Amino acid sequence: MASSGAAVGVEALEASYGRTKVLSGIDLAIPAGEFVALIGSSGCGKTTLLRAISGFVSPDAGRIRLDGTDITALPPEKRGMTMVFQSYALWPHMTVAQNIAYGLKLRGVGRAESEAKVAAVLELLRLEGYGERKVTALSGGQRQRVALGRALAVDPRVLLLDEPLSNLDAKIRLAMRHELKSLHQRLGLTAIHVTHDQEEAMTMADRIVILDQGRIVQMGAPEAVYRAPNSPFVASFLGADNVLCVHARRQDGGTLFGLDGGVEITVPGLACAEGPCVVHFRSGAVEMAAPEATPGLRLDGRITQASYPGGTYRYEVETAAGRFFVDDSRRAVAGEPVRITIPAADLYVFPRSQTPA
């Protein structure tokens, strides 16, 4: 079974629900064969963008193109795309094979060709021997595969995924992430995936697109965006939600942070903007026993809470600059004094003017 992807272009797209604007000037170019994940907070517009691309939402303005052809006015069934929904939307009275063949039947594909295609899809998804079973007799992971198989059977040029893994338990969801990524690599499809799960997006996508209030605020390869968020919103959304307000001033070889109460801390090896700033950092970047030579922000404090979520310990540490969450492999107890260090490379500093009101 072979397929090939198509390039998708979104140009100045706007969409509203009644008087509420949901998408504002979206521009997005997706090369053929790329796996893109759309992520963002609830209500940011990611699902509306996916549904506009698929044809289920009519935009107020802008264009959607497929390999350069304007498809904005085409109905969903004419776009060469298929959607895998969060609910799977399988027919409970049909067998696995009948569900997979449903799109082929609507397209008037002959019986012999349809049976061959279904057999190929069952083999591709490791569902051989399940063709005659009712979908109601399958596990959640198997139903997800059937929904995916129905989408793949018609050889779509673009595969659209609307949070298809969110109803699965954690273990199956983890396995299906890797199965979907493997299928994408084997088939060469262009795929657009909406998810609320940051780890899922980072694991599966070639590129992530982060939306906020109907606009694209950053996009790029997962590691690049994770390591270099371009705003306080993106930093916080990607887990850097420890926040420190400072007044920054450059010094030789580093930066001087002025804190509330007249406290000043020098951070060697850090170059950043000057003036009122917000500093974001991740709990996992903090070290409780860093060598003195480690360049970074050092704060003395005391542990106020300790817990063990698994793998590492999680602490809340109170310092003169505020309370911060720290993940560390070292076991400590509430009340213990500690010195925490955040390496300079893990500090994301933004002018305070970038912080939303």
ZADO-1210 file (C-alpha; in nm, 4 decimals, padded with zeros to 6 digits):
<atoms>
<atom x="00.0000" y="00.0000" z="00.0000" code="MET" pos="1"/>
<atom x="00.1592" y="00.3281" z="-00.1090" code="ALA" pos="2"/>
<atom x="00.0509" y="00.6860" z="-00.0838" code="SER" pos="3"/>
<atom x="00.1969" y="01.0318" z="-00.1224" code="SER" pos="4"/>
<atom x="00.1311" y="01.3597" z="00.0480" code="GLY" pos="5"/>
<atom x="00.0291" y="01.6980" z="-00.0855" code="ALA" pos="6"/>
<atom x="00.1385" y="02.0467" z="00.0092" code="ALA" pos="7"/>
<atom x="-00.1150" y="02.2500" z="00.2070" code="VAL" pos="8"/>
<atom x="-00.1236" y="02.6293" z="00.2113" code="GLY" pos="9"/>
<atom x="-00.3285" y="02.8513" z="00.4399" code="VAL" pos="10"/>
<atom x="-00.3304" y="03.2212" z="00.3521" code="GLU" pos="11"/>
<atom x="-00.4646" y="03.5066" z="00.5693" code="ALA" pos="12"/>
<atom x="-00.7373" y="03.2790" z="00.7055" code="LEU" pos="13"/>
<atom x="-01.0054" y="03.4266" z="00.9311" code="GLU" pos="14"/>
<atom x="-01.3005" y="03.2509" z="01.0901" code="ALA" pos="15"/>
<atom x="-01.5697" y="03.3388" z="01.3416" code="SER" pos="16"/>
<atom x="-01.8507" y="03.1771" z="01.5354" code="TYR" pos="17"/>
<atom x="-02.1202" y="03.4409" z="01.5361" code="GLY" pos="18"/>
<atom x="-01.9573" y="03.7619" z="01.6584" code="ARG" pos="19"/>
<atom x="-01.6639" y="03.5791" z="01.8162" code="THR" pos="20"/>
<atom x="-01.3521" y="03.5783" z="01.6021" code="LYS" pos="21"/>
<atom x="-01.1716" y="03.2467" z="01.6345" code="VAL" pos="22"/>
<atom x="-00.8964" y="03.2712" z="01.3709" code="LEU" pos="23"/>
<atom x="-00.7173" y="03.5964" z="01.2851" code="SER" pos="24"/>
<atom x="-00.4916" y="03.6086" z="00.9799" code="GLY" pos="25"/>
<atom x="-00.3517" y="03.2540" z="00.9840" code="ILE" pos="26"/>
<atom x="-00.0672" y="03.1917" z="00.7365" code="ASP" pos="27"/>
<atom x="00.0737" y="02.8401" z="00.7258" code="LEU" pos="28"/>
<atom x="00.2631" y="02.6462" z="00.4580" code="ALA" pos="29"/>
<atom x="00.2915" y="02.2687" z="00.5046" code="ILE" pos="30"/>
<atom x="00.5228" y="02.0885" z="00.2610" code="PRO" pos="31"/>
<atom x="00.4169" y="01.7532" z="00.1149" code="ALA" pos="32"/>
<atom x="00.4947" y="01.4684" z="00.3516" code="GLY" pos="33"/>
<atom x="00.5333" y="01.6790" z="00.6668" code="GLU" pos="34"/>
<atom x="00.3701" y="01.5868" z="00.9988" code="PHE" pos="35"/>
<atom x="00.2503" y="01.9065" z="01.1687" code="VAL" pos="36"/>
<atom x="00.0976" y="01.9295" z="01.5161" code="ALA" pos="37"/>
<atom x="-00.1322" y="02.2186" z="01.6091" code="LEU" pos="38"/>
<atom x="-00.1201" y="02.2879" z="01.9818" code="ILE" pos="39"/>
<atom x="-00.2348" y="02.5581" z="02.2210" code="GLY" pos="40"/>
<atom x="-00.4609" y="02.6260" z="02.5150" code="SER" pos="41"/>
<atom x="-00.8295" y="02.5390" z="02.5026" code="SER" pos="42"/>
<atom x="-01.0132" y="02.7841" z="02.2789" code="GLY" pos="43"/>
<atom x="-00.7006" y="02.8978" z="02.0913" code="CYS" pos="44"/>
<atom x="-00.8456" y="02.8027" z="01.7500" code="GLY" pos="45"/>
<atom x="-00.6496" y="02.4860" z="01.6675" code="LYS" pos="46"/>
<atom x="-00.9567" y="02.2666" z="01.6068" code="THR" pos="47"/>
<atom x="-01.1272" y="02.5413" z="01.4055" code="THR" pos="48"/>
<atom x="-00.8175" y="02.5675" z="01.1854" code="LEU" pos="49"/>
<atom x="-00.8192" y="02.1917" z="01.1257" code="LEU" pos="50"/>
<atom x="-01.1893" y="02.1964" z="01.0413" code="ARG" pos="51"/>
<atom x="-01.1435" y="02.4904" z="00.8062" code="ALA" pos="52"/>
<atom x="-00.8690" y="02.2992" z="00.6233" code="ILE" pos="53"/>
<atom x="-01.0966" y="01.9937" z="00.6006" code="SER" pos="54"/>
<atom x="-01.3962" y="02.1962" z="00.4759" code="GLY" pos="55"/>
<atom x="-01.6208" y="02.1567" z="00.7800" code="PHE" pos="56"/>
<atom x="-01.5843" y="02.5262" z="00.8732" code="VAL" pos="57"/>
<atom x="-01.6319" y="02.8045" z="00.6175" code="SER" pos="58"/>
<atom x="-01.3781" y="03.0862" z="00.6674" code="PRO" pos="59"/>
<atom x="-01.4750" y="03.4522" z="00.6689" code="ASP" pos="60"/>
<atom x="-01.1690" y="03.5439" z="00.4637" code="ALA" pos="61"/>
<atom x="-00.8490" y="03.3934" z="00.3261" code="GLY" pos="62"/>
<atom x="-00.7589" y="03.0957" z="00.1104" code="ARG" pos="63"/>
<atom x="-00.6789" y="02.7268" z="00.1525" code="ILE" pos="64"/>
<atom x="-00.4708" y="02.5635" z="-00.1192" code="ARG" pos="65"/>
<atom x="-00.3760" y="02.2060" z="-00.1997" code="LEU" pos="66"/>
<atom x="-00.0678" y="02.1789" z="-00.4199" code="ASP" pos="67"/>
<atom x="-00.1342" y="02.5360" z="-00.5279" code="GLY" pos="68"/>
<atom x="-00.5011" y="02.4840" z="-00.6199" code="THR" pos="69"/>
<atom x="-00.7568" y="02.6929" z="-00.4330" code="ASP" pos="70"/>
<atom x="-00.9915" y="02.4505" z="-00.2524" code="ILE" pos="71"/>
<atom x="-01.1533" y="02.7032" z="-00.0168" code="THR" pos="72"/>
<atom x="-01.5000" y="02.6608" z="-00.1695" code="ALA" pos="73"/>
<atom x="-01.4840" y="02.2821" z="-00.2151" code="LEU" pos="74"/>
<atom x="-01.6921" y="02.0543" z="00.0121" code="PRO" pos="75"/>
<atom x="-01.5017" y="01.8139" z="00.2413" code="PRO" pos="76"/>
<atom x="-01.5490" y="01.5100" z="00.0160" code="GLU" pos="77"/>
<atom x="-01.3839" y="01.6876" z="-00.2779" code="LYS" pos="78"/>
<atom x="-01.0629" y="01.7890" z="-00.0998" code="ARG" pos="79"/>
<atom x="-00.8665" y="01.4642" z="-00.1041" code="GLY" pos="80"/>
<atom x="-00.8445" y="01.4673" z="00.2743" code="MET" pos="81"/>
<atom x="-00.9702" y="01.2342" z="00.5448" code="THR" pos="82"/>
<atom x="-01.0288" y="01.3003" z="00.9139" code="MET" pos="83"/>
<atom x="-00.9784" y="01.0726" z="01.2144" code="VAL" pos="84"/>
<atom x="-01.2027" y="01.2063" z="01.4910" code="PHE" pos="85"/>
<atom x="-01.1619" y="01.1994" z="01.8668" code="GLN" pos="86"/>
<atom x="-01.4734" y="00.9815" z="01.8979" code="SER" pos="87"/>
<atom x="-01.3588" y="00.7518" z="01.6083" code="TYR" pos="88"/>
<atom x="-01.7175" y="00.7761" z="01.4643" code="ALA" pos="89"/>
<atom x="-01.7307" y="00.4060" z="01.3745" code="LEU" pos="90"/>
<atom x="-02.0532" y="00.2312" z="01.2708" code="TRP" pos="91"/>
<atom x="-02.1353" y="-00.0046" z="01.5621" code="PRO" pos="92"/>
<atom x="-02.3547" y="-00.2359" z="01.3503" code="HIS" pos="93"/>
<atom x="-02.0770" y="-00.2973" z="01.0974" code="MET" pos="94"/>
<atom x="-01.7777" y="-00.5280" z="01.1064" code="THR" pos="95"/>
<atom x="-01.4205" y="-00.4036" z="01.1058" code="VAL" pos="96"/>
<atom x="-01.3906" y="-00.4714" z="00.7323" code="ALA" pos="97"/>
<atom x="-01.7183" y="-00.2951" z="00.6562" code="GLN" pos="98"/>
<atom x="-01.6112" y="00.0123" z="00.8516" code="ASN" pos="99"/>
<atom x="-01.2776" y="00.0298" z="00.6709" code="ILE" pos="100"/>
<atom x="-01.4506" y="-00.0170" z="00.3333" code="ALA" pos="101"/>
<atom x="-01.7151" y="00.2489" z="00.3999" code="TYR" pos="102"/>
<atom x="-01.5339" y="00.5319" z="00.2230" code="GLY" pos="103"/>
<atom x="-01.4521" y="00.3067" z="-00.0700" code="LEU" pos="104"/>
<atom x="-01.8200" y="00.2160" z="-00.1050" code="LYS" pos="105"/>
<atom x="-01.9198" y="00.5835" z="-00.1135" code="LEU" pos="106"/>
<atom x="-01.6672" y="00.6354" z="-00.3923" code="ARG" pos="107"/>
<atom x="-01.8105" y="00.3506" z="-00.5980" code="GLY" pos="108"/>
<atom x="-01.5038" y="00.1271" z="-00.5754" code="VAL" pos="109"/>
<atom x="-01.5708" y="-00.2259" z="-00.7045" code="GLY" pos="110"/>
<atom x="-01.5988" y="-00.5223" z="-00.4703" code="ARG" pos="111"/>
<atom x="-01.2737" y="-00.6961" z="-00.5687" code="ALA" pos="112"/>
<atom x="-01.0682" y="-00.3779" z="-00.5455" code="GLU" pos="113"/>
<atom x="-01.2339" y="-00.2852" z="-00.2162" code="SER" pos="114"/>
<atom x="-01.1623" y="-00.6253" z="-00.0619" code="GLU" pos="115"/>
<atom x="-00.7988" y="-00.6059" z="-00.1700" code="ALA" pos="116"/>
<atom x="-00.7644" y="-00.2582" z="-00.0247" code="LYS" pos="117"/>
<atom x="-00.9249" y="-00.3610" z="00.3054" code="VAL" pos="118"/>
<atom x="-00.6916" y="-00.6623" z="00.3294" code="ALA" pos="119"/>
<atom x="-00.3913" y="-00.4352" z="00.2718" code="ALA" pos="120"/>
<atom x="-00.5089" y="-00.1921" z="00.5393" code="VAL" pos="121"/>
<atom x="-00.5716" y="-00.4712" z="00.7918" code="LEU" pos="122"/>
<atom x="-00.2178" y="-00.5978" z="00.7334" code="GLU" pos="123"/>
<atom x="-00.0718" y="-00.2472" z="00.7574" code="LEU" pos="124"/>
<atom x="-00.2421" y="-00.1889" z="01.0932" code="LEU" pos="125"/>
<atom x="-00.1741" y="-00.5386" z="01.2279" code="ARG" pos="126"/>
<atom x="-00.5438" y="-00.6260" z="01.2360" code="LEU" pos="127"/>
<atom x="-00.5310" y="-00.9438" z="01.0274" code="GLU" pos="128"/>
<atom x="-00.8030" y="-01.1810" z="01.1419" code="GLY" pos="129"/>
<atom x="-01.0228" y="-00.9027" z="01.2809" code="TYR" pos="130"/>
<atom x="-01.2094" y="-00.8175" z="00.9609" code="GLY" pos="131"/>
<atom x="-01.5314" y="-00.9993" z="01.0503" code="GLU" pos="132"/>
<atom x="-01.5496" y="-00.8805" z="01.4102" code="ARG" pos="133"/>
<atom x="-01.7924" y="-00.6116" z="01.5184" code="LYS" pos="134"/>
<atom x="-01.6155" y="-00.2942" z="01.6281" code="VAL" pos="135"/>
<atom x="-01.8066" y="-00.3085" z="01.9569" code="THR" pos="136"/>
<atom x="-01.6008" y="-00.6174" z="02.0454" code="ALA" pos="137"/>
<atom x="-01.2678" y="-00.4343" z="02.0101" code="LEU" pos="138"/>
<atom x="-01.0464" y="-00.2566" z="02.2610" code="SER" pos="139"/>
<atom x="-00.9984" y="00.1200" z="02.2483" code="GLY" pos="140"/>
<atom x="-00.6625" y="00.0870" z="02.0744" code="GLY" pos="141"/>
<atom x="-00.8064" y="-00.1496" z="01.8138" code="GLN" pos="142"/>
<atom x="-01.0992" y="00.0842" z="01.7443" code="ARG" pos="143"/>
<atom x="-00.8519" y="00.3667" z="01.6962" code="GLN" pos="144"/>
<atom x="-00.6715" y="00.1557" z="01.4364" code="ARG" pos="145"/>
<atom x="-00.9983" y="00.0838" z="01.2561" code="VAL" pos="146"/>
<atom x="-01.0806" y="00.4552" z="01.2405" code="ALA" pos="147"/>
<atom x="-00.7325" y="00.5198" z="01.1046" code="LEU" pos="148"/>
<atom x="-00.7731" y="00.2339" z="00.8565" code="GLY" pos="149"/>
<atom x="-01.0988" y="00.3782" z="00.7240" code="ARG" pos="150"/>
<atom x="-00.9181" y="00.7081" z="00.6632" code="ALA" pos="151"/>
<atom x="-00.6186" y="00.5433" z="00.4947" code="LEU" pos="152"/>
<atom x="-00.8216" y="00.3073" z="00.2727" code="ALA" pos="153"/>
<atom x="-00.9201" y="00.5884" z="00.0341" code="VAL" pos="154"/>
<atom x="-00.5555" y="00.6935" z="-00.0188" code="ASP" pos="155"/>
<atom x="-00.5940" y="01.0501" z="00.1126" code="PRO" pos="156"/>
<atom x="-00.3490" y="01.3150" z="00.0066" code="ARG" pos="157"/>
<atom x="-00.3757" y="01.4730" z="00.3516" code="VAL" pos="158"/>
<atom x="-00.4545" y="01.2969" z="00.6799" code="LEU" pos="159"/>
<atom x="-00.6236" y="01.5098" z="00.9461" code="LEU" pos="160"/>
<atom x="-00.6154" y="01.3954" z="01.3083" code="LEU" pos="161"/>
<atom x="-00.8505" y="01.5579" z="01.5603" code="ASP" pos="162"/>
<atom x="-00.7186" y="01.4435" z="01.9014" code="GLU" pos="163"/>
<atom x="-00.7603" y="01.0762" z="01.8030" code="PRO" pos="164"/>
<atom x="-00.5623" y="00.9429" z="02.1017" code="LEU" pos="165"/>
<atom x="-00.7272" y="01.1394" z="02.3819" code="SER" pos="166"/>
<atom x="-00.9788" y="00.8650" z="02.4693" code="ASN" pos="167"/>
<atom x="-00.7124" y="00.5973" z="02.5163" code="LEU" pos="168"/>
<atom x="-00.5498" y="00.5046" z="02.8458" code="ASP" pos="169"/>
<atom x="-00.1915" y="00.6194" z="02.9026" code="ALA" pos="170"/>
<atom x="-00.0146" y="00.2947" z="02.8072" code="LYS" pos="171"/>
<atom x="-00.2050" y="00.2449" z="02.4815" code="ILE" pos="172"/>
<atom x="-00.1776" y="00.6143" z="02.3946" code="ARG" pos="173"/>
<atom x="00.2012" y="00.5956" z="02.4249" code="LEU" pos="174"/>
<atom x="00.2174" y="00.2939" z="02.1931" code="ALA" pos="175"/>
<atom x="-00.0181" y="00.4502" z="01.9377" code="MET" pos="176"/>
<atom x="00.1939" y="00.7653" z="01.9165" code="ARG" pos="177"/>
<atom x="00.4833" y="00.5624" z="01.7848" code="HIS" pos="178"/>
<atom x="00.2597" y="00.3562" z="01.5558" code="GLU" pos="179"/>
<atom x="00.1148" y="00.6701" z="01.3964" code="LEU" pos="180"/>
<atom x="00.4589" y="00.8224" z="01.3498" code="LYS" pos="181"/>
<atom x="00.5849" y="00.4992" z="01.1927" code="SER" pos="182"/>
<atom x="00.2859" y="00.4863" z="00.9559" code="LEU" pos="183"/>
<atom x="00.3440" y="00.8451" z="00.8534" code="HIS" pos="184"/>
<atom x="00.7069" y="00.7737" z="00.7709" code="GLN" pos="185"/>
<atom x="00.6176" y="00.4620" z="00.5700" code="ARG" pos="186"/>
<atom x="00.3336" y="00.6169" z="00.3701" code="LEU" pos="187"/>
<atom x="00.4731" y="00.9661" z="00.3156" code="GLY" pos="188"/>
<atom x="00.1401" y="01.1314" z="00.3920" code="LEU" pos="189"/>
<atom x="00.0997" y="01.4950" z="00.4784" code="THR" pos="190"/>
<atom x="-00.0515" y="01.4895" z="00.8278" code="ALA" pos="191"/>
<atom x="-00.2020" y="01.7653" z="01.0423" code="ILE" pos="192"/>
<atom x="-00.2648" y="01.6685" z="01.4038" code="HIS" pos="193"/>
<atom x="-00.4574" y="01.8668" z="01.6645" code="VAL" pos="194"/>
<atom x="-00.3727" y="01.7743" z="02.0216" code="THR" pos="195"/>
<atom x="-00.3856" y="01.9287" z="02.3692" code="HIS" pos="196"/>
<atom x="-00.1003" y="01.6999" z="02.4765" code="ASP" pos="197"/>
<atom x="00.2362" y="01.8753" z="02.4491" code="GLN" pos="198"/>
<atom x="00.4369" y="01.5536" z="02.4829" code="GLU" pos="199"/>
<atom x="00.2310" y="01.3894" z="02.2097" code="GLU" pos="200"/>
<atom x="00.3000" y="01.6785" z="01.9728" code="ALA" pos="201"/>
<atom x="00.6717" y="01.6838" z="02.0546" code="MET" pos="202"/>
<atom x="00.7019" y="01.3075" z="02.0068" code="THR" pos="203"/>
<atom x="00.5139" y="01.2737" z="01.6796" code="MET" pos="204"/>
<atom x="00.5514" y="01.5921" z="01.4766" code="ALA" pos="205"/>
<atom x="00.8187" y="01.7186" z="01.2395" code="ASP" pos="206"/>
<atom x="00.7014" y="02.0698" z="01.3250" code="ARG" pos="207"/>
<atom x="00.4773" y="02.2112" z="01.5946" code="ILE" pos="208"/>
<atom x="00.2554" y="02.5157" z="01.5467" code="VAL" pos="209"/>
<atom x="00.1495" y="02.6949" z="01.8663" code="ILE" pos="210"/>
<atom x="-00.1673" y="02.9039" z="01.8582" code="LEU" pos="211"/>
<atom x="-00.2958" y="03.1594" z="02.1052" code="ASP" pos="212"/>
<atom x="-00.6188" y="03.3590" z="02.0707" code="GLN" pos="213"/>
<atom x="-00.6606" y="03.2666" z="01.7059" code="GLY" pos="214"/>
<atom x="-00.3072" y="03.3483" z="01.5948" code="ARG" pos="215"/>
<atom x="00.0083" y="03.1496" z="01.5331" code="ILE" pos="216"/>
<atom x="00.2582" y="03.2661" z="01.7951" code="VAL" pos="217"/>
<atom x="00.5485" y="03.0318" z="01.7186" code="GLN" pos="218"/>
<atom x="00.6298" y="02.7349" z="01.4986" code="MET" pos="219"/>
<atom x="00.9318" y="02.5202" z="01.4306" code="GLY" pos="220"/>
<atom x="01.0929" y="02.1847" z="01.4978" code="ALA" pos="221"/>
<atom x="00.9906" y="02.0553" z="01.8416" code="PRO" pos="222"/>
<atom x="01.3359" y="02.0767" z="01.9968" code="GLU" pos="223"/>
<atom x="01.4013" y="02.4233" z="01.8536" code="ALA" pos="224"/>
<atom x="01.0781" y="02.5668" z="01.9928" code="VAL" pos="225"/>
<atom x="01.1222" y="02.3921" z="02.3276" code="TYR" pos="226"/>
<atom x="01.4753" y="02.5291" z="02.3701" code="ARG" pos="227"/>
<atom x="01.4011" y="02.8792" z="02.2420" code="ALA" pos="228"/>
<atom x="01.0451" y="02.9937" z="02.3223" code="PRO" pos="229"/>
<atom x="00.9857" y="03.3404" z="02.1790" code="ASN" pos="230"/>
<atom x="00.7453" y="03.4777" z="02.4411" code="SER" pos="231"/>
<atom x="00.6349" y="03.4349" z="02.8030" code="PRO" pos="232"/>
<atom x="00.3194" y="03.2600" z="02.6802" code="PHE" pos="233"/>
<atom x="00.5107" y="03.0001" z="02.4789" code="VAL" pos="234"/>
<atom x="00.7643" y="02.9487" z="02.7573" code="ALA" pos="235"/>
<atom x="00.4899" y="02.8869" z="03.0123" code="SER" pos="236"/>
<atom x="00.2879" y="02.6695" z="02.7739" code="PHE" pos="237"/>
<atom x="00.5933" y="02.4505" z="02.7146" code="LEU" pos="238"/>
<atom x="00.6518" y="02.3961" z="03.0834" code="GLY" pos="239"/>
<atom x="00.8714" y="02.6896" z="03.1890" code="ALA" pos="240"/>
<atom x="00.6147" y="02.8139" z="03.4378" code="ASP" pos="241"/>
<atom x="00.8435" y="02.9197" z="03.7209" code="ASN" pos="242"/>
<atom x="00.8391" y="03.2993" z="03.6862" code="VAL" pos="243"/>
<atom x="01.0642" y="03.5636" z="03.8379" code="LEU" pos="244"/>
<atom x="01.0223" y="03.9411" z="03.7896" code="CYS" pos="245"/>
<atom x="01.3530" y="04.1278" z="03.7693" code="VAL" pos="246"/>
<atom x="01.5225" y="04.4436" z="03.6490" code="HIS" pos="247"/>
<atom x="01.8079" y="04.3302" z="03.4225" code="ALA" pos="248"/>
<atom x="02.1351" y="04.5117" z="03.3616" code="ARG" pos="249"/>
<atom x="02.4295" y="04.3802" z="03.1614" code="ARG" pos="250"/>
<atom x="02.7636" y="04.3218" z="03.3308" code="GLN" pos="251"/>
<atom x="03.0947" y="04.1925" z="03.1986" code="ASP" pos="252"/>
<atom x="03.0386" y="03.8250" z="03.1227" code="GLY" pos="253"/>
<atom x="02.6813" y="03.8146" z="03.2455" code="GLY" pos="254"/>
<atom x="02.3710" y="03.9981" z="03.3722" code="THR" pos="255"/>
<atom x="02.2784" y="04.1569" z="03.7035" code="LEU" pos="256"/>
<atom x="01.9214" y="04.0875" z="03.8176" code="PHE" pos="257"/>
<atom x="01.7659" y="04.3351" z="04.0568" code="GLY" pos="258"/>
<atom x="01.4869" y="04.1803" z="04.2661" code="LEU" pos="259"/>
<atom x="01.2208" y="04.3286" z="04.4922" code="ASP" pos="260"/>
<atom x="01.3580" y="04.4591" z="04.8197" code="GLY" pos="261"/>
<atom x="01.6871" y="04.5753" z="04.6708" code="GLY" pos="262"/>
<atom x="01.8371" y="04.2251" z="04.6360" code="VAL" pos="263"/>
<atom x="02.0788" y="04.1912" z="04.3443" code="GLU" pos="264"/>
<atom x="02.2017" y="03.8652" z="04.1914" code="ILE" pos="265"/>
<atom x="02.4664" y="03.8300" z="03.9244" code="THR" pos="266"/>
<atom x="02.4075" y="03.5589" z="03.6619" code="VAL" pos="267"/>
<atom x="02.7354" y="03.4751" z="03.4841" code="PRO" pos="268"/>
<atom x="02.7147" y="03.3613" z="03.1226" code="GLY" pos="269"/>
<atom x="02.3735" y="03.5176" z="03.0532" code="LEU" pos="270"/>
<atom x="02.3136" y="03.7792" z="02.7852" code="ALA" pos="271"/>
<atom x="01.9611" y="03.9197" z="02.7645" code="CYS" pos="272"/>
<atom x="01.7529" y="04.2338" z="02.7275" code="ALA" pos="273"/>
<atom x="01.7915" y="04.5122" z="02.9831" code="GLU" pos="274"/>
<atom x="01.5253" y="04.6789" z="03.1931" code="GLY" pos="275"/>
<atom x="01.2099" y="04.5299" z="03.3526" code="PRO" pos="276"/>
<atom x="01.1969" y="04.1599" z="03.2560" code="CYS" pos="277"/>
<atom x="01.0296" y="03.8327" z="03.3411" code="VAL" pos="278"/>
<atom x="01.2404" y="03.5196" z="03.3753" code="VAL" pos="279"/>
<atom x="01.0880" y="03.1788" z="03.3025" code="HIS" pos="280"/>
<atom x="01.2465" y="02.8437" z="03.3841" code="PHE" pos="281"/>
<atom x="01.1405" y="02.4791" z="03.4069" code="ARG" pos="282"/>
<atom x="01.1315" y="02.2860" z="03.7319" code="SER" pos="283"/>
<atom x="01.3403" y="02.0113" z="03.5712" code="GLY" pos="284"/>
<atom x="01.6195" y="02.2563" z="03.4867" code="ALA" pos="285"/>
<atom x="01.6783" y="02.3499" z="03.8509" code="VAL" pos="286"/>
<atom x="01.9695" y="02.1844" z="04.0333" code="GLU" pos="287"/>
<atom x="01.9820" y="02.1536" z="04.4125" code="MET" pos="288"/>
<atom x="02.3471" y="02.0495" z="04.4325" code="ALA" pos="289"/>
<atom x="02.5112" y="02.2187" z="04.1356" code="ALA" pos="290"/>
<atom x="02.8903" y="02.2715" z="04.1377" code="PRO" pos="291"/>
<atom x="02.9851" y="02.6273" z="04.2314" code="GLU" pos="292"/>
<atom x="03.1429" y="02.6702" z="03.8872" code="ALA" pos="293"/>
<atom x="02.8074" y="02.6215" z="03.7109" code="THR" pos="294"/>
<atom x="02.7090" y="02.9555" z="03.5520" code="PRO" pos="295"/>
<atom x="02.3528" y="03.0417" z="03.6381" code="GLY" pos="296"/>
<atom x="02.1059" y="03.1970" z="03.8780" code="LEU" pos="297"/>
<atom x="02.1606" y="03.0919" z="04.2401" code="ARG" pos="298"/>
<atom x="01.8964" y="03.1352" z="04.5079" code="LEU" pos="299"/>
<atom x="01.9006" y="03.0319" z="04.8732" code="ASP" pos="300"/>
<atom x="01.5760" y="02.9015" z="05.0112" code="GLY" pos="301"/>
<atom x="01.3894" y="02.6449" z="05.2156" code="ARG" pos="302"/>
<atom x="01.1761" y="02.3498" z="05.1068" code="ILE" pos="303"/>
<atom x="00.8109" y="02.4091" z="05.1957" code="THR" pos="304"/>
<atom x="00.6585" y="02.1014" z="05.0265" code="GLN" pos="305"/>
<atom x="00.7958" y="01.7661" z="04.9102" code="ALA" pos="306"/>
<atom x="00.6302" y="01.4945" z="04.7025" code="SER" pos="307"/>
<atom x="00.7268" y="01.2008" z="04.4848" code="TYR" pos="308"/>
<atom x="00.5287" y="01.1868" z="04.1560" code="PRO" pos="309"/>
<atom x="00.7632" y="00.9169" z="04.0217" code="GLY" pos="310"/>
<atom x="01.1150" y="00.9214" z="03.8776" code="GLY" pos="311"/>
<atom x="01.2214" y="01.2361" z="04.0616" code="THR" pos="312"/>
<atom x="01.1128" y="01.4266" z="04.3696" code="TYR" pos="313"/>
<atom x="00.9135" y="01.7483" z="04.3348" code="ARG" pos="314"/>
<atom x="00.9742" y="02.0312" z="04.5779" code="TYR" pos="315"/>
<atom x="00.8305" y="02.3735" z="04.6382" code="GLU" pos="316"/>
<atom x="01.1156" y="02.5996" z="04.7455" code="VAL" pos="317"/>
<atom x="01.0593" y="02.9381" z="04.9074" code="GLU" pos="318"/>
<atom x="01.3274" y="03.1998" z="04.8365" code="THR" pos="319"/>
<atom x="01.3601" y="03.5741" z="04.8785" code="ALA" pos="320"/>
<atom x="01.2600" y="03.6023" z="04.5105" code="ALA" pos="321"/>
<atom x="00.9450" y="03.3889" z="04.5433" code="GLY" pos="322"/>
<atom x="00.8327" y="03.0263" z="04.5528" code="ARG" pos="323"/>
<atom x="00.9428" y="02.7889" z="04.2769" code="PHE" pos="324"/>
<atom x="00.8919" y="02.4257" z="04.1839" code="PHE" pos="325"/>
<atom x="01.2019" y="02.2105" z="04.1618" code="VAL" pos="326"/>
<atom x="01.2380" y="01.8531" z="04.0283" code="ASP" pos="327"/>
<atom x="01.5450" y="01.6736" z="04.1623" code="ASP" pos="328"/>
<atom x="01.6648" y="01.3169" z="04.2119" code="SER" pos="329"/>
<atom x="01.7914" y="01.3976" z="04.5604" code="ARG" pos="330"/>
<atom x="01.5632" y="01.3094" z="04.8514" code="ARG" pos="331"/>
<atom x="01.4963" y="01.5992" z="05.0899" code="ALA" pos="332"/>
<atom x="01.2308" y="01.6945" z="05.3415" code="VAL" pos="333"/>
<atom x="01.0107" y="01.9962" z="05.4088" code="ALA" pos="334"/>
<atom x="01.1918" y="02.2577" z="05.6149" code="GLY" pos="335"/>
<atom x="01.5369" y="02.1753" z="05.4803" code="GLU" pos="336"/>
<atom x="01.7490" y="02.4725" z="05.3647" code="PRO" pos="337"/>
<atom x="01.8731" y="02.4455" z="05.0055" code="VAL" pos="338"/>
<atom x="02.0564" y="02.6431" z="04.7423" code="ARG" pos="339"/>
<atom x="01.9031" y="02.6089" z="04.3975" code="ILE" pos="340"/>
<atom x="02.0799" y="02.6838" z="04.0700" code="THR" pos="341"/>
<atom x="01.9202" y="02.7431" z="03.7318" code="ILE" pos="342"/>
<atom x="02.1844" y="02.7181" z="03.4565" code="PRO" pos="343"/>
<atom x="02.2057" y="03.0303" z="03.2395" code="ALA" pos="344"/>
<atom x="02.1115" y="02.8296" z="02.9274" code="ALA" pos="345"/>
<atom x="01.7806" y="02.7325" z="03.0913" code="ASP" pos="346"/>
<atom x="01.6713" y="03.0874" z="03.1777" code="LEU" pos="347"/>
<atom x="01.4264" y="03.2438" z="02.9315" code="TYR" pos="348"/>
<atom x="01.4249" y="03.6204" z="02.9778" code="VAL" pos="349"/>
<atom x="01.1691" y="03.8490" z="02.8152" code="PHE" pos="350"/>
<atom x="01.1021" y="04.2233" z="02.8399" code="PRO" pos="351"/>
<atom x="00.8086" y="04.2744" z="03.0708" code="ARG" pos="352"/>
<atom x="00.6269" y="04.4506" z="02.7855" code="SER" pos="353"/>
<atom x="00.5863" y="04.1049" z="02.6212" code="GLN" pos="354"/>
<atom x="00.3854" y="03.9774" z="02.9172" code="THR" pos="355"/>
<atom x="00.0073" y="03.9869" z="02.8496" code="PRO" pos="356"/>
<atom x="-00.1868" y="04.2246" z="03.0730" code="ALA" pos="357"/>
</atoms>
